[in-house]
Amino acid sequence: NWTFGTPNDLDGSTTSATSDNPFPSGTYLYGAPANPILAFVGNASTVVESVGTTNIDISITAPNANATTVNVLVDAASTADASDYSLSATSVTFPANATMAQTITVTVNDDAIQEMGETIILNLDSPTNMATLGGNSTYTLTINDNDTPIPDLVITEFMYNVYNADTLEFIEIYNNEPTAVDLIGFSFTQGIAHNFATSTVINPGGYYVITSNSSGFQEAFGILADEWPSGQGLNNSGETITLTDPSGNVVDEVTYSDDFPFPLEGDGFGPSLELCDINEDNNNGVYWLPSETATGFMIDTVEVMASPGLANGVMCPSVIIPSLSFLGGNGVTVNEADGTVDVEVTIFNGNMNATNVTVDIDAASTADNMDYTYAPITLTFPAGVVSDTQTVTITLIDDAMQESIETLVLGLTANDNNSQLLFDSLYTVTIQDNDTPPADLVITEIMYNDPSSGLDSLEFIEFVNNGTTSIDVMGVTFTSGIAYTIQNSVILAPGDYYVVCADANEFQNAFGFAAEQWANGQGLSNGGETIILNDASGNAVDTVAYNDNTPFPTSPNGNGPSLELCTDVNVDNNDPVNWYASTTATGTLVNGVELLATPGAANTTACGTVLLNPSLSFSSDMISIDESTGSFTIDVNLTDGNMNDTDVTVAITGASTATDGADFSATPLTFTFPGGTATATETITINITDDMDVEGDENFILALSGNNGAITGTNPTYTVTIVDNDVIAVDDVFVDHVNLRPNPVSDVLMIQSDIQIDELNIFNILGQNVYQDQNILGNKEINVSSLEAGIYFVHMTSDASRATYQIIVE
């Protein structure tokens, strides 16, 4: 049991810990078993897809008294997938002292898909028992296909945008095989969706045409064509047309567009697009030309030019014009510490001559030679190369200076061979600084919907310097919500605020101080969005995703208040519970609504402030009103209002016996108590309809409900009883002197009279007298509970005066 070292263990160091070769370098254990070595037997083999199964052996060298296991993993570089094969196991175990090889069986699936040779790459991984991997730790199994070759069918012509008549769209296929091809089972899977369900034979050198409208096509071109399913058409802006065989293999595919290098004439100007040579790459737009074959078919004054079902008449260009472009869009963003950045330049349509292009530095660059190392270079694309990509490398200089985002703009200059530049001929390398930590800027106040009748000219965003050192806000950028970079050089001390706004003049008029105006034509979304703030070095330093729904306060959505972060700027300002509606009055009215906000100053609501649940209540719970009253009012009271709007609904309950619109009407039935109001009152007006109907007393019941967590107080409902003022016949002497209550009645009918009633009789609707009394003065109670439910007439006399009232017994 010895530890051992190597030459120069300490290597001049004073301790082992600081040495390049710390001691000990290893350990020798007496009697320790040898470490097994595992490896594939061989490293590759090839089989045909129809083989069924094939075995791959794994050997062990120097086995010992312990079992040894190793995993067998499929490498990501394999081109075969799970549909092509299966493995018998993903690990093998060698028993103790075993010397015999272990076997992995691969089952190969014999499908009907035409495909290229595919590979399964297996790796040995994670052996146990301190085993190591030998030379053959990777094994490649190649599976060769055994299916029928894909026929050589070529899309040679198509009409994707006919002048004023897309019903003439068509696709033409050419059979470039020496034998006939039956399209049964073939499909168009992109561009159009169509399956060839019946036998459709194309002879060698023959054409097949399919169209969107066979009758219109025959009228225009004088030949028959099959029709693809209705409701489909080719995209006028470009797309991919794909033809597949019955096994799903792509037979031919064309990705066209209405832009370079495809001819613009094909986009609705009359001609179809024709392939100039069936043996050229029909995915290269340079080989597609507008048809020159006249059809004589006119749409308005435009002649349709095409040759469906016939050989194309266009000639391939004698000179192919190379096109040059930067690859990968128009720019990239890097950090100055990234070391290098590679920029790729590509050529399309290279011809038989070499093509030179210079990659120069554009004058729009803001970075200089202190920020990078690069000199203009001329690239040469060799003759005979159709497409190729070359790379230029820029070395970034990681300095110690704090600086804003800088750009190195590269431009292409085509030098010779009649070459041309595509749209991406400028490439911007944006260099972010890494010398100072991100600025501690916090978004603290947002006015996203002021009450200015849809103009929102008073919108603003406020942020604070929450750091410990002063910063210059020049170059600070909003990248979402608004897109704006601060232009003014202003030193913001710790704790100071900065405001940007939609309209600097309107802002100063409203709030009394100047703020920086962001770019014209921009505004914050009234429904909510994400605001992202970057410091001058391009670091994203703060993000707030606000909206106008709870748990955010809702009153900032056009009702006067701004949206304010609570007083502790160190809380999470992306958590809506930390935002409140401002309650600070500005004295500025907009459309009669006062602005509540604190731009440029500290906010006022303490974090964690508890928002009470608003309480809603009617001022009383019932009233009895005569039908002739006309109108009266009832108040709805709010207590414990909080920072949010409280929307109130006054509903008429189903227990009401009076009819809304016929017997009464009430306004308003919906209204809002604005946020920031603790107590308030809203008045409802109730109009009573004085009809001529003789009827019993009716009632309706109003009920309160609200959002924002609102609860109901002592009077959650309000019952209005409407007393009918219509009678069958009443002499004047009875008016205002006799009263019958209640009506309808179920048990006791109360008659109140301050005149002498000589005689009282109650008759049913058959005229039968069911009750009789005399000499009534004052209050009289009549028990009607024994009467059957229905309509009765109460007849009274007093001296020579008479009166008849209608009552309803329930």
C-alpha positions in Angstrom: 0.0 0.0 0.0 2.2 2.7 -1.4 1.7 6.1 -2.9 4.0 7.2 -5.6 5.0 10.4 -7.4 6.6 11.4 -10.7 9.7 13.3 -11.6 9.6 17.1 -10.7 6.6 16.5 -8.3 7.1 19.8 -6.5 8.7 21.5 -9.5 10.1 24.4 -7.5 6.9 24.9 -5.4 7.1 25.2 -1.7 4.1 23.0 -1.1 2.5 20.1 -2.9 -0.8 22.0 -3.2 0.7 24.7 -5.4 2.7 22.4 -7.6 1.9 21.7 -11.2 2.3 18.0 -10.3 1.0 17.6 -6.8 2.0 14.6 -4.8 0.8 11.8 -4.8 0.3 11.0 -8.4 -1.2 7.6 -7.9 -1.8 4.7 -5.5 -0.7 1.1 -5.8 -2.7 -1.5 -3.9 -1.1 -4.9 -3.2 -3.1 -7.8 -4.7 -5.6 -5.5 -6.6 -7.1 -7.2 -9.6 -6.3 -6.0 -13.1 -8.8 -3.7 -14.9 -10.8 -5.3 -17.7 -10.7 -3.8 -21.2 -13.9 -3.7 -23.3 -14.2 -3.1 -27.1 -16.3 -3.9 -30.1 -15.1 -6.8 -32.2 -14.4 -4.7 -35.3 -15.6 -1.2 -35.9 -18.0 -1.4 -38.8 -20.2 -3.6 -41.0 -22.8 -3.1 -43.8 -26.1 -5.0 -44.3 -29.0 -4.8 -46.7 -32.3 -3.5 -45.3 -33.9 -7.0 -45.8 -31.2 -8.8 -43.6 -33.7 -9.2 -40.7 -31.2 -9.3 -37.9 -27.4 -8.8 -37.5 -25.2 -9.3 -34.4 -22.5 -7.0 -33.1 -20.0 -8.5 -30.5 -18.3 -6.9 -27.6 -15.1 -8.5 -26.2 -13.5 -8.4 -22.8 -9.8 -8.5 -22.0 -8.3 -9.2 -18.5 -11.5 -10.2 -16.8 -11.4 -10.5 -13.0 -13.4 -11.9 -10.2 -16.0 -9.2 -10.5 -18.8 -8.8 -13.0 -18.4 -6.0 -15.6 -21.3 -4.0 -17.2 -21.1 -1.5 -20.1 -23.8 0.6 -21.7 -24.3 0.6 -25.5 -25.5 4.1 -26.6 -26.8 5.3 -30.0 -24.7 8.3 -31.2 -26.6 11.4 -32.2 -24.7 11.4 -35.5 -26.6 8.3 -36.6 -28.8 8.9 -39.7 -31.1 6.0 -39.1 -34.0 6.5 -36.7 -36.2 4.4 -34.5 -38.4 3.4 -37.4 -35.5 1.7 -39.2 -34.3 -0.6 -36.5 -34.4 -1.9 -32.9 -31.7 -3.1 -30.4 -31.9 -6.2 -28.3 -30.4 -4.4 -25.3 -28.8 -1.1 -24.4 -26.2 -2.7 -22.0 -24.3 -6.0 -21.6 -22.9 -7.6 -18.5 -19.8 -9.9 -18.4 -20.0 -12.4 -15.5 -17.0 -12.7 -13.1 -14.0 -14.2 -14.9 -15.9 -14.5 -18.2 -13.9 -14.3 -21.4 -16.7 -15.0 -23.9 -17.9 -12.0 -26.0 -21.3 -10.5 -25.4 -23.7 -9.8 -28.3 -26.1 -7.0 -29.2 -28.6 -8.0 -31.9 -29.9 -5.3 -34.3 -33.3 -6.0 -35.9 -33.5 -4.1 -39.2 -37.0 -3.0 -40.4 -37.5 -3.7 -44.1 -39.8 -0.8 -45.1 -41.1 0.2 -48.5 -39.5 3.7 -48.4 -37.0 4.7 -51.1 -34.1 6.2 -49.1 -30.3 6.6 -49.0 -28.0 4.4 -47.1 -28.4 5.0 -43.3 -26.1 4.4 -40.4 -26.4 3.3 -36.8 -23.4 4.5 -34.7 -23.1 2.7 -31.4 -20.8 3.8 -28.5 -19.6 1.9 -25.4 -20.1 4.1 -22.3 -19.8 4.0 -18.5 -18.2 0.6 -17.9 -18.3 -0.7 -14.3 -15.6 -2.6 -12.3 -13.0 0.1 -13.2 -13.0 -1.3 -16.7 -11.5 0.8 -19.5 -12.5 1.0 -23.2 -10.2 -0.4 -25.8 -9.5 0.8 -29.4 -12.9 -0.1 -30.9 -15.3 1.8 -28.6 -17.4 3.0 -31.6 -19.2 0.7 -34.1 -20.9 1.9 -37.3 -23.6 -0.3 -38.9 -24.5 0.8 -42.4 -28.0 -0.2 -43.8 -28.4 -0.1 -47.6 -31.9 0.4 -49.0 -33.5 -2.3 -51.2 -36.5 -0.3 -52.5 -37.5 0.8 -56.0 -35.6 3.9 -57.3 -37.5 7.2 -57.4 -38.7 8.1 -60.9 -37.2 11.1 -62.6 -40.3 13.3 -62.8 -39.7 17.1 -63.2 -41.9 20.0 -62.5 -41.3 22.1 -65.6 -44.0 24.8 -65.7 -46.5 26.4 -63.3 -48.9 29.3 -63.2 -49.2 30.7 -59.7 -50.8 34.1 -60.2 -52.8 34.7 -63.3 -53.7 38.3 -64.2 -57.1 38.9 -62.6 -58.0 35.1 -62.8 -56.3 32.7 -60.4 -58.8 30.0 -61.7 -56.2 29.4 -64.5 -53.5 28.2 -62.1 -51.8 25.0 -63.1 -48.7 22.7 -62.5 -47.0 20.7 -65.3 -44.9 17.5 -64.8 -42.5 16.1 -67.3 -41.5 12.4 -67.4 -37.7 12.3 -67.9 -37.5 8.5 -67.6 -37.0 6.2 -70.6 -40.1 4.3 -69.5 -43.7 5.2 -68.7 -44.6 6.2 -65.1 -48.0 5.6 -63.5 -48.9 8.3 -61.0 -51.3 6.2 -59.1 -50.5 6.5 -55.4 -48.4 9.7 -56.0 -49.4 12.9 -54.2 -48.8 16.6 -54.2 -48.2 17.2 -50.5 -47.2 20.9 -50.6 -48.5 23.8 -52.7 -51.7 21.8 -53.3 -52.9 18.7 -51.5 -53.9 16.1 -54.1 -53.6 12.3 -54.3 -53.6 10.3 -57.5 -56.2 7.7 -56.7 -56.5 6.2 -60.2 -54.1 5.2 -62.9 -52.5 8.2 -64.6 -49.8 7.2 -67.0 -47.1 9.6 -68.3 -45.2 8.2 -71.3 -41.4 8.8 -71.7 -40.9 12.5 -72.7 -44.6 13.2 -72.0 -46.3 15.9 -69.9 -49.1 15.9 -67.3 -51.0 19.0 -66.3 -53.3 19.6 -63.3 -55.2 22.8 -62.7 -57.5 24.6 -60.3 -60.4 24.8 -62.9 -60.5 22.3 -65.7 -63.3 24.0 -67.7 -61.7 27.4 -67.5 -58.3 25.9 -68.3 -59.7 24.2 -71.5 -61.3 27.5 -72.6 -58.0 29.3 -72.2 -55.5 26.7 -73.5 -57.6 24.4 -75.7 -56.5 21.2 -73.9 -57.8 19.0 -71.2 -56.3 18.9 -67.7 -57.1 17.2 -64.5 -58.5 19.3 -61.7 -57.1 19.5 -58.1 -59.5 19.6 -55.2 -61.6 22.7 -55.1 -60.9 25.6 -52.7 -57.1 25.3 -53.2 -54.6 27.5 -55.0 -50.9 28.4 -55.2 -49.7 31.2 -53.0 -49.2 34.4 -54.9 -46.2 35.3 -52.7 -44.4 32.0 -53.1 -44.3 28.5 -51.5 -43.0 25.0 -52.0 -44.6 22.6 -54.4 -43.8 19.0 -53.5 -44.6 15.7 -55.4 -44.1 12.4 -53.5 -44.2 8.8 -54.6 -46.5 6.2 -52.9 -43.8 5.6 -50.2 -43.7 9.2 -49.3 -40.3 9.9 -51.0 -39.9 13.3 -52.5 -39.9 12.9 -56.3 -39.5 16.6 -57.2 -39.8 19.8 -55.3 -39.8 23.5 -56.3 -39.6 26.4 -53.8 -40.6 29.5 -55.7 -41.2 33.1 -54.8 -42.4 36.4 -56.3 -38.9 37.9 -55.7 -35.4 37.5 -57.0 -34.0 35.2 -58.4 -37.5 34.1 -59.7 -38.9 36.4 -62.5 -41.3 39.1 -61.3 -43.4 38.7 -64.5 -44.9 35.4 -63.1 -46.6 37.4 -60.3 -49.9 38.3 -62.1 -48.6 40.0 -65.2 -49.7 37.3 -67.7 -46.9 34.7 -68.2 -46.5 31.3 -66.5 -43.0 30.3 -65.3 -41.2 27.8 -67.5 -38.1 25.8 -66.7 -35.5 26.5 -69.4 -33.8 23.1 -69.2 -35.3 19.9 -67.7 -31.8 18.8 -66.6 -31.0 22.0 -64.6 -31.8 22.5 -60.9 -35.5 23.6 -60.9 -35.1 24.8 -57.4 -32.8 27.6 -58.7 -34.8 30.6 -59.7 -32.3 31.6 -62.4 -33.5 28.7 -64.5 -37.1 29.8 -64.5 -38.2 32.3 -67.1 -41.5 34.0 -68.0 -43.2 32.1 -70.8 -43.0 33.6 -74.3 -45.7 31.3 -75.9 -48.7 33.3 -77.0 -52.1 31.6 -76.3 -54.4 34.2 -77.8 -56.4 34.2 -74.7 -57.0 37.7 -73.3 -58.0 38.8 -69.9 -58.9 42.5 -70.2 -56.1 43.7 -72.4 -53.5 41.2 -71.1 -52.6 38.1 -73.0 -52.0 34.9 -71.1 -48.6 33.4 -72.0 -48.0 29.7 -71.3 -47.3 26.3 -72.9 -49.0 23.7 -70.6 -48.6 20.1 -72.0 -46.0 21.2 -74.5 -42.2 21.6 -74.5 -41.1 24.9 -73.0 -40.0 27.6 -75.4 -37.7 29.7 -73.2 -33.9 29.5 -73.5 -31.6 29.3 -70.5 -29.6 32.5 -70.0 -26.2 32.4 -71.8 -24.6 34.2 -69.0 -25.5 33.3 -65.4 -25.2 36.4 -63.2 -23.6 35.5 -59.8 -25.4 37.0 -56.8 -23.6 37.8 -53.5 -24.9 38.3 -50.0 -24.0 38.0 -46.4 -25.4 34.8 -44.9 -27.5 34.7 -41.8 -29.5 37.9 -42.1 -28.1 41.4 -41.6 -26.2 41.2 -38.3 -25.2 39.7 -35.0 -24.8 40.9 -31.4 -21.6 40.0 -29.6 -19.8 40.8 -26.4 -16.4 42.5 -26.6 -14.9 39.6 -24.6 -16.0 37.0 -27.2 -12.6 37.0 -28.9 -13.6 36.6 -32.5 -16.7 36.7 -34.6 -17.1 34.9 -38.0 -19.1 36.5 -40.8 -20.1 34.4 -43.8 -20.4 35.6 -47.4 -22.3 33.4 -49.9 -22.6 33.3 -53.7 -25.6 32.1 -55.6 -25.6 31.2 -59.3 -21.8 31.1 -59.7 -20.8 30.5 -63.3 -17.7 29.3 -65.2 -15.7 32.3 -64.1 -14.2 33.2 -60.8 -16.1 35.9 -58.8 -14.4 38.4 -56.6 -16.1 40.4 -53.8 -14.6 42.9 -51.3 -15.8 42.9 -47.7 -15.2 46.5 -46.6 -15.9 48.6 -43.5 -19.0 50.9 -44.0 -18.9 54.5 -42.9 -22.0 53.9 -40.7 -19.8 52.0 -38.2 -19.5 53.6 -34.7 -16.7 51.3 -33.5 -13.1 52.0 -34.5 -9.8 50.2 -34.7 -9.5 50.4 -30.9 -12.5 48.0 -30.7 -11.6 45.4 -33.3 -8.9 44.1 -35.7 -10.0 43.8 -39.3 -8.8 45.0 -42.6 -10.9 45.0 -45.8 -10.4 41.7 -47.7 -11.3 40.5 -51.2 -12.8 37.0 -51.4 -12.6 34.9 -54.5 -15.2 32.3 -55.3 -13.7 29.8 -57.8 -14.9 29.3 -61.3 -17.5 26.5 -61.8 -18.9 26.8 -58.2 -22.7 27.4 -58.3 -23.1 28.2 -54.6 -20.5 28.5 -51.9 -19.8 30.2 -48.6 -16.6 31.9 -47.3 -15.8 33.3 -43.9 -14.1 36.5 -42.7 -13.0 36.7 -39.1 -13.1 39.8 -36.9 -11.0 39.9 -33.8 -12.6 41.8 -30.9 -10.5 43.9 -28.6 -11.5 43.5 -24.9 -10.5 46.9 -23.5 -11.1 48.3 -20.0 -13.1 51.3 -21.1 -16.8 51.8 -20.2 -18.5 52.5 -23.5 -21.9 52.4 -25.1 -23.0 49.8 -27.6 -20.9 50.1 -30.8 -21.3 48.8 -34.3 -19.0 47.5 -37.0 -20.9 47.6 -40.3 -19.4 45.5 -43.1 -20.4 46.1 -46.7 -20.0 44.0 -49.9 -18.6 45.5 -53.1 -19.0 43.3 -56.3 -15.8 43.6 -58.3 -16.2 41.6 -61.5 -17.9 38.8 -63.5 -21.1 40.9 -63.8 -21.9 39.8 -60.3 -24.7 41.6 -58.4 -25.5 42.2 -54.7 -28.6 40.8 -53.0 -30.5 42.7 -50.3 -28.2 41.5 -47.4 -25.2 43.4 -48.7 -24.6 45.1 -45.3 -23.9 43.2 -42.1 -23.8 44.9 -38.6 -21.8 43.5 -35.8 -23.1 45.0 -32.6 -20.5 45.0 -29.9 -21.7 45.1 -26.3 -19.4 46.5 -23.5 -18.4 44.2 -20.6 -16.4 46.6 -18.4 -19.0 47.8 -15.9 -21.7 45.8 -14.2 -25.3 46.4 -15.5 -26.7 49.6 -14.2 -29.3 49.3 -11.4 -32.2 51.0 -13.1 -35.7 50.2 -11.9 -39.0 51.1 -13.7 -41.1 52.8 -11.0 -44.1 54.5 -12.6 -46.1 54.0 -15.8 -48.9 56.2 -17.3 -50.2 53.9 -20.0 -53.7 55.2 -20.6 -54.4 58.8 -19.6 -57.9 60.2 -19.8 -57.3 62.3 -23.0 -60.0 60.9 -25.3 -57.9 58.3 -27.0 -54.9 60.5 -27.7 -52.8 59.2 -24.8 -50.5 62.2 -25.2 -49.7 62.1 -21.5 -48.2 58.6 -21.4 -44.9 58.3 -19.6 -42.4 55.9 -18.1 -40.3 56.7 -15.0 -37.2 54.9 -13.8 -34.9 55.5 -10.9 -31.1 55.0 -10.4 -31.2 52.4 -7.6 -27.4 52.0 -7.7 -24.7 53.6 -5.4 -23.0 55.6 -8.1 -24.1 58.2 -10.6 -24.7 57.2 -14.2 -25.1 59.0 -17.6 -28.5 58.0 -19.0 -27.4 58.7 -22.6 -27.7 55.4 -24.5 -30.2 53.8 -22.1 -32.6 52.0 -24.3 -36.2 50.8 -24.2 -36.4 47.7 -26.4 -40.0 46.6 -25.7 -43.1 48.6 -24.9 -41.5 51.5 -26.8 -38.4 51.4 -29.0 -36.3 54.4 -28.0 -32.7 55.2 -27.0 -32.2 58.2 -24.6 -30.5 61.0 -26.5 -29.7 63.4 -23.7 -26.5 63.2 -21.6 -27.9 63.6 -18.1 -26.0 62.4 -15.0 -28.5 60.6 -12.7 -27.4 60.5 -9.1 -28.3 57.6 -6.9 -32.0 57.9 -6.0 -32.8 60.3 -8.8 -35.6 59.7 -11.3 -35.8 60.1 -15.1 -38.9 60.3 -17.2 -39.5 59.7 -20.9 -42.9 60.6 -22.4 -45.1 60.5 -25.5 -45.4 64.3 -25.9 -42.9 66.7 -24.2 -45.1 69.8 -24.5 -48.2 68.1 -23.2 -46.3 66.5 -20.4 -44.8 69.9 -19.2 -48.2 71.6 -19.3 -49.7 68.8 -17.2 -46.9 68.1 -14.7 -44.8 71.4 -14.7 -41.4 70.0 -15.7 -39.6 68.8 -18.8 -39.3 65.1 -19.8 -37.6 63.6 -22.8 -40.0 62.7 -25.6 -39.7 59.2 -27.1 -40.0 58.7 -30.9 -43.2 60.0 -32.5 -46.0 57.5 -33.4 -45.4 55.2 -30.5 -47.5 54.5 -27.4 -48.1 52.0 -24.6 -50.8 49.4 -25.0 -54.0 50.1 -23.0 -54.5 46.4 -22.4 -51.0 45.7 -21.2 -47.6 44.7 -22.6 -43.9 44.1 -21.6 -41.6 47.1 -21.1 -37.8 46.2 -21.3 -35.1 48.6 -20.2 -31.5 48.2 -21.3 -28.5 50.2 -19.9 -26.1 52.0 -22.1 -24.0 48.8 -22.5 -26.9 46.9 -23.9 -27.6 44.9 -20.7 -31.3 44.2 -20.1 -31.6 45.7 -16.6 -35.3 45.8 -15.9 -38.5 44.2 -17.3 -42.1 45.0 -16.3 -45.1 43.1 -17.8 -48.1 45.1 -16.8 -51.8 44.8 -17.8 -55.2 46.3 -16.9 -56.6 43.3 -15.1 -56.4 42.3 -11.4 -54.2 41.7 -9.5 -52.9 44.9 -11.2 -55.0 47.9 -10.2 -57.5 48.6 -12.9 -58.1 52.4 -12.4 -54.9 53.4 -14.3 -56.7 52.3 -17.5 -58.0 55.7 -18.5 -59.5 56.9 -15.1 -56.8 59.4 -14.1 -54.2 57.5 -11.9 -50.8 56.4 -13.1 -49.5 52.9 -12.2 -47.0 53.3 -9.4 -44.5 50.9 -7.8 -44.8 50.9 -4.0 -42.2 52.9 -2.0 -39.6 50.2 -1.7 -37.9 50.1 -5.2 -36.0 46.9 -4.2 -39.2 44.8 -4.4 -39.9 42.7 -7.4 -41.5 45.1 -9.8 -42.7 42.3 -12.1 -45.0 41.2 -9.3 -48.4 42.9 -9.7 -49.0 43.0 -6.0 -46.3 45.7 -5.7 -48.1 48.1 -8.0 -50.8 50.5 -7.0 -52.9 53.2 -8.5 -51.4 56.6 -7.7 -53.4 58.7 -5.2 -51.3 61.9 -5.5 -53.4 64.8 -6.9 -51.7 67.0 -9.6 -54.4 69.6 -9.9 -54.5 69.0 -13.7 -57.8 68.0 -15.2 -58.1 66.2 -18.5 -61.6 65.9 -19.8 -62.9 66.6 -16.4 -60.8 63.9 -14.7 -57.9 64.8 -12.4 -54.5 63.3 -13.1 -53.1 61.4 -10.1 -49.3 60.7 -10.5 -45.8 61.5 -9.2 -43.5 61.6 -12.3 -39.9 62.5 -11.3 -40.6 62.0 -7.6 -40.9 59.2 -5.0 -44.0 57.2 -5.0 -46.4 57.3 -2.0 -48.0 53.9 -1.3 -46.2 51.7 1.1 -45.5 48.2 0.0 -47.8 45.6 1.4 -50.6 48.1 1.8 -53.8 46.0 2.4 -56.5 46.8 -0.1 -59.9 46.5 1.7 -62.8 44.8 0.1 -65.3 47.5 -1.0 -68.7 47.3 0.6 -71.9 48.1 -1.3 -75.3 48.9 0.2 -78.6 50.6 -0.6 -79.5 53.5 1.6 -82.6 51.6 2.8 -84.1 48.2 2.2 -87.8 48.9 1.2 -90.4 51.5 0.2 -94.1 51.5 -0.6 -95.0 53.9 -3.3 -98.3 54.9 -5.0 -98.6 54.1 -8.7 -99.1 57.8 -9.4 -95.8 58.9 -7.8 -93.9 59.3 -11.1 -90.3 58.9 -10.1 -88.1 58.8 -7.0 -84.4 58.0 -6.2 -82.5 55.6 -4.1 -78.8 55.8 -3.2 -76.1 53.2 -3.5 -73.3 53.7 -1.0 -69.6 52.6 -1.3 -67.5 52.2 1.8 -63.9 50.9 2.1 -63.1 51.7 -1.5 -59.6 50.8 -2.5 -57.1 51.7 -5.3 -59.0 49.8 -8.0 -62.2 50.6 -9.8 -65.3 49.0 -8.4 -67.8 48.1 -11.2 -71.4 47.8 -9.7 -74.4 46.0 -11.2 -77.9 46.6 -9.9 -80.0 43.5 -10.9 -83.8 43.0 -10.8 -84.3 39.7 -9.1 -86.6 36.9 -10.3 -88.8 37.3 -7.1 -90.2 40.5 -8.5 -93.9 40.6 -9.4 -93.8 44.0 -11.2 -92.6 44.0 -14.8 -89.5 46.0 -15.8 -90.4 48.4 -18.7 -94.2 48.0 -18.1 -94.6 48.9 -14.4 -91.3 50.7 -13.8 -87.8 51.5 -15.1 -84.5 52.2 -13.2 -81.3 54.0 -14.3 -78.4 53.5 -14.1 -78.2 49.8 -13.5 -74.4 49.7 -14.1 -71.9 52.2 -12.9 -68.3 52.5 -11.6 -66.9 53.9 -8.4 -63.4 55.0 -9.5 -60.3 53.6 -7.8 -58.8 55.7 -5.0 -62.2 56.6 -3.6 -62.8 55.4 0.0 -66.5 56.4 0.2 -68.9 57.5 -2.5 -72.6 57.5 -3.4 -74.3 56.8 -6.7 -78.0 57.7 -7.2 -80.4 55.5 -9.0 -83.6 57.0 -10.5 -86.7 54.8 -10.5 -89.6 55.7 -12.7 -93.1 54.3 -11.9 -95.6 53.8 -14.7 -99.1 55.0 -13.8 -101.3 52.8 -15.9 -105.1 52.4 -16.0 -105.2 48.8 -15.1 -107.0 47.7 -12.0 -104.5 45.4 -10.3 -103.2 44.3 -7.0 -100.1 45.7 -5.3 -96.9 44.7 -7.1 -93.3 44.8 -6.2 -89.8 44.6 -7.6 -86.6 43.8 -5.8 -83.2 45.3 -6.7 -79.9 43.5 -5.7 -76.3 44.7 -5.7 -73.1 43.0 -6.9 -69.7 44.2 -7.9 -66.1 43.2 -8.9 -62.8 44.1 -7.2 -63.7 41.8 -4.3 -66.8 43.8 -3.4 -69.1 42.6 -0.6 -72.6 43.8 0.3 -73.4 45.8 3.4 -76.5 46.1 5.6 -79.0 46.7 2.8 -77.9 44.4 -0.1 -81.5 44.5 -1.6 -84.1 47.1 -2.0 -87.8 46.2 -2.3 -90.2 48.6 -4.0 -94.0 48.0 -3.5 -96.2 49.7 -6.1 -99.7 50.4 -4.7 -102.3 50.4 -7.4 -104.4 53.6 -7.7 -107.1 52.3 -10.0 -110.6 51.2 -8.9 -113.7 50.1 -10.7 -116.0 53.0 -9.6 -115.6 55.3 -6.6 -117.6 58.4 -5.7 -115.6 61.4 -4.7 -116.7 61.1 -1.1 -114.6 57.8 -0.8 -111.4 59.2 -2.5 -108.6 59.8 0.1 -110.9 58.6 2.9 -111.1 54.8 2.4 -108.2 52.5 2.0 -108.1 48.7 1.5 -104.9 46.8 2.3 -103.2 44.5 1.3 -104.2 43.7 -2.2 -103.7 40.9 -3.1 -104.7 39.5 0.3 -104.4 35.9 1.7 -105.9 36.1 5.2 -107.0 39.5 6.7 -108.2 42.4 4.6 -107.8 45.7 6.5 -110.3 48.5 5.7 -109.3 52.0 7.0 -112.1 54.6 6.8 -112.5 58.0 8.3 -116.1 58.3 7.0 -119.2 56.3 8.0 -119.7 53.3 5.8 -123.3 52.4 6.0 -123.1 49.1 4.3 -120.3 46.8 3.0 -120.8 43.8 0.8 -118.3 41.4 -0.9 -119.3 39.7 -4.1 -117.5 37.0 -6.1 -117.3 37.1 -9.9 -120.6 35.1 -10.1 -122.3 37.9 -8.2 -122.8 35.9 -5.0 -122.6 37.8 -1.8 -119.9 36.2 0.4 -119.6 38.8 3.1 -121.8 41.6 4.6 -121.4 44.2 7.3 -122.8 47.6 8.4 -121.9 50.8 10.1 -118.1 50.7 9.7 -115.9 53.6 10.9 -112.1 53.5 11.5 -110.3 50.2 11.1 -112.1 47.1 10.2 -110.4 43.6 9.8 -112.2 41.1 7.6 -110.9 37.4 7.6 -111.0 36.2 3.9 -108.9 33.1 4.5 -111.9 30.9 4.0 -112.7 32.3 0.5 -111.5 30.6 -2.6 -108.7 32.2 -4.4 -109.8 34.6 -7.1 -111.2 38.1 -7.9 -113.8 39.7 -5.6 -115.6 43.1 -5.6 -116.0 45.1 -2.4 -119.1 47.3 -2.6 -119.6 50.2 -0.1 -122.3 52.8 0.5 -122.2 56.0 2.6 -125.4 58.1 2.5 -126.1 58.4 -1.2 -122.4 57.8 -2.3 -121.2 54.5 -3.6 -117.8 52.8 -4.3 -116.7 49.4 -5.7 -113.1 48.1 -5.3 -111.6 45.0 -6.9 -109.5 42.7 -4.7 -107.6 39.5 -5.3 -107.7 36.7 -2.8 -104.7 34.4 -2.9 
